[in-house]
Amino acid sequence: MTKKLEGAGLRGQSAGQTSLSTVEQEGSLRYLGYSIEDLAKNASFEEVAYLLLLGQLPNSSQLHDFENELFELRTMPTSLVSVLESIPSSAHPMEVIRTIISYMGVIEPEESFEDQLQIAKRLLGVTTSAIVYWYKFSHKNKKIDQETGEKSLAAHFLKLLRQEEIPALHQKTLDVSLTLYAEHEFNASTFTGRVCASTLSDLHSCLTAAVGSLRGPLHGGANEEAMVMLQEVQSVESVKNYVDQKLENKEKIMGFGHAVYSVRDPRSDIIKDFSQKLSQDHADKLLHDIAEEMETYMWELKKLFPNTDFFHAPAYHYIGIPTKLFTPLFAIARIVGWSAHAFEQRGNNRIIRPSADYIGPEDREWIDIKSR
Ligand SMILES: CC(C)(COP(=O)(O)OP(=O)(O)OC[C@H]1O[C@@H](n2cnc3c(N)ncnc32)[C@H](O)[C@@H]1OP(=O)(O)O)[C@@H](O)C(=O)NCCC(=O)NCCS
């Protein structure tokens, strides 16, 4: 077995500067100085998106204009609709998100960096409508109307998906979730996007690269994996046995642990609260109870705590989101953070090109192919 490399995963090393967010080991997260708790409690996702993309909180009229713009920019180009209708239901939804962004780069390319903000807003709007359109078309054989009349992205997504009026708590849950997922410093996908931005590539390329990194189960894919796991457990009483068996088989418990936080992920407490409230009058209340028991046991056993993905699983389930769409929602929210990081990188750029410590063979004599 390969030994863990010294300094592997660049853990704990600074790879550059950012003014967008701070992630503190003890469990604190701030976007441009504002705590995640304050933002989740007081701001809408659109306000948070404005803050990250434009560098300051909007006043009422700025927010109103921004919301209207996002609203207008949601409508999908006709040719995108045809592309979506040709993608089979067997496709991984993150492949669909990657395709949507990539295709938008073909038909509405970034001609100049001056268009970057407009493109970020366009992608935020279009991906939301497009992923639900694809899901409904491929899985339910339905061509849905793209218009919902809802200004908020969270309400629009849920209404497209469920085709009914959305209870306020459900809308608030998704709105807060998008805020929690919007930005997180130099995580794997953002760093991928920044490396791409540092070559002065176009924004669509930066974002598709980032989507590829987010897809992995060790990153964004963990919310889906956590759901699959929680549904495998039959009762609160069987949690300990389930966890013990997984650990014995050297499997990870998805949604636990973090590369930076060491005792708590502040986003977890916030989404857990929503999961708890939603579970109260849900037929599937057990799912939250199982999750809570797993949280307690994992701490007792390994001093591991849930990261943001874990309680997102029951919370999303309670608001009627199919498991397949969990990670795409993370991606839609993170379009904001990825774009803001690409803007920042472009604003003060030097190509990102680290070096590696060579651990291969010593210098060797060339051997002709016939003599090998
Ligand atoms: C997030 C994560 C990738 C961080 O990785 P990391 O900083 O490299 O941490 P490590 O994998 O080195 O973990 C340190 C130790 O805790 C263990 N550990 C970490 N997360 C674990 C988990 N979810 N389940 C079981 N054990 C875990 C590791 O096996 C390792 O043990 P070891 O030292 O005996 O090998 C890792 O915790 C993980 O894979 N979690 C599950 C996936 C997940 O939820 N991802 C979403 C992140 S927001």
The ligand as an SDF file (V2000), in Angstrom:
LIG
                    3D

 48 50  0  0  0  0  0  0  0  0999 V2000
  -13.5610   15.4000    4.1660 C   0  0  0  0  0  0  0  0  0  0  0  0
  -12.3710   14.4380    4.1190 C   0  0  0  0  0  0  0  0  0  0  0  0
  -12.0760   14.1290    2.6390 C   0  0  0  0  0  0  0  0  0  0  0  0
  -11.1770   15.1030    4.7730 C   0  0  0  0  0  0  0  0  0  0  0  0
  -10.0900   14.3420    4.4910 O   0  0  0  0  0  0  0  0  0  0  0  0
   -8.6650   14.5140    5.2110 P   0  0  0  0  0  0  0  0  0  0  0  0
   -8.4890   15.8890    5.7260 O   0  0  0  0  0  0  0  0  0  0  0  0
   -7.6660   14.0030    4.2570 O   0  0  0  0  0  0  0  0  0  0  0  0
   -8.7990   13.6130    6.4540 O   0  0  0  0  0  0  0  0  0  0  0  0
   -8.2890   12.1360    6.5130 P   0  0  0  0  0  0  0  0  0  0  0  0
   -8.9680   11.3550    5.4210 O   0  0  0  0  0  0  0  0  0  0  0  0
   -6.8010   12.1470    6.5390 O   0  0  0  0  0  0  0  0  0  0  0  0
   -8.8690   11.7140    7.9090 O   0  0  0  0  0  0  0  0  0  0  0  0
   -8.1330   11.6100    9.0850 C   0  0  0  0  0  0  0  0  0  0  0  0
   -8.5240   10.3050    9.7570 C   0  0  0  0  0  0  0  0  0  0  0  0
   -9.9250   10.2860   10.0580 O   0  0  0  0  0  0  0  0  0  0  0  0
  -10.5620    9.2530    9.3440 C   0  0  0  0  0  0  0  0  0  0  0  0
  -11.7760    9.7800    8.7440 N   0  0  0  0  0  0  0  0  0  0  0  0
  -11.9530   11.0160    8.2060 C   0  0  0  0  0  0  0  0  0  0  0  0
  -13.1880   11.1540    7.7480 N   0  0  0  0  0  0  0  0  0  0  0  0
  -13.8080    9.9900    8.0020 C   0  0  0  0  0  0  0  0  0  0  0  0
  -15.1050    9.5240    7.7600 C   0  0  0  0  0  0  0  0  0  0  0  0
  -16.0130   10.3030    7.1500 N   0  0  0  0  0  0  0  0  0  0  0  0
  -15.4230    8.2860    8.1350 N   0  0  0  0  0  0  0  0  0  0  0  0
  -14.5190    7.4950    8.7560 C   0  0  0  0  0  0  0  0  0  0  0  0
  -13.2660    7.8860    9.0260 N   0  0  0  0  0  0  0  0  0  0  0  0
  -12.9220    9.1110    8.6440 C   0  0  0  0  0  0  0  0  0  0  0  0
   -9.6010    8.8520    8.2310 C   0  0  0  0  0  0  0  0  0  0  0  0
   -9.7810    7.5310    7.8360 O   0  0  0  0  0  0  0  0  0  0  0  0
   -8.2700    9.1020    8.8580 C   0  0  0  0  0  0  0  0  0  0  0  0
   -7.9520    8.0290    9.6960 O   0  0  0  0  0  0  0  0  0  0  0  0
   -6.4620    7.4470    9.6840 P   0  0  0  0  0  0  0  0  0  0  0  0
   -5.6080    8.5710   10.1900 O   0  0  0  0  0  0  0  0  0  0  0  0
   -6.5620    6.2730   10.5930 O   0  0  0  0  0  0  0  0  0  0  0  0
   -6.1470    7.0800    8.2590 O   0  0  0  0  0  0  0  0  0  0  0  0
  -12.6840   13.1230    4.8800 C   0  0  0  0  0  0  0  0  0  0  0  0
  -13.0490   13.4440    6.2000 O   0  0  0  0  0  0  0  0  0  0  0  0
  -13.7580   12.3200    4.1940 C   0  0  0  0  0  0  0  0  0  0  0  0
  -13.4600   11.5470    3.2760 O   0  0  0  0  0  0  0  0  0  0  0  0
  -15.0530   12.4770    4.6420 N   0  0  0  0  0  0  0  0  0  0  0  0
  -16.1300   11.7760    4.0120 C   0  0  0  0  0  0  0  0  0  0  0  0
  -16.5340   12.4680    2.7160 C   0  0  0  0  0  0  0  0  0  0  0  0
  -17.2210   13.7850    2.9700 C   0  0  0  0  0  0  0  0  0  0  0  0
  -18.1000   13.8880    3.7910 O   0  0  0  0  0  0  0  0  0  0  0  0
  -16.8460   14.8020    2.1670 N   0  0  0  0  0  0  0  0  0  0  0  0
  -17.4380   16.1280    2.2380 C   0  0  0  0  0  0  0  0  0  0  0  0
  -16.4600   17.1340    2.7500 C   0  0  0  0  0  0  0  0  0  0  0  0
  -17.2240   18.6870    3.0440 S   0  0  0  0  0  0  0  0  0  0  0  0
  1  2  1  0
  2  3  1  0
  2  4  1  0
  2 36  1  0
  4  5  1  0
  5  6  1  0
  6  7  2  0
  6  8  1  0
  6  9  1  0
  9 10  1  0
 10 11  2  0
 10 12  1  0
 10 13  1  0
 13 14  1  0
 14 15  1  0
 15 16  1  0
 15 30  1  0
 16 17  1  0
 17 18  1  0
 17 28  1  0
 18 19  1  0
 18 27  1  0
 19 20  2  0
 20 21  1  0
 21 22  1  0
 21 27  2  0
 22 23  1  0
 22 24  2  0
 24 25  1  0
 25 26  2  0
 26 27  1  0
 28 29  1  0
 28 30  1  0
 30 31  1  0
 31 32  1  0
 32 33  2  0
 32 34  1  0
 32 35  1  0
 36 37  1  0
 36 38  1  0
 38 39  2  0
 38 40  1  0
 40 41  1  0
 41 42  1  0
 42 43  1  0
 43 44  2  0
 43 45  1  0
 45 46  1  0
 46 47  1  0
 47 48  1  0
M  END
$$$$
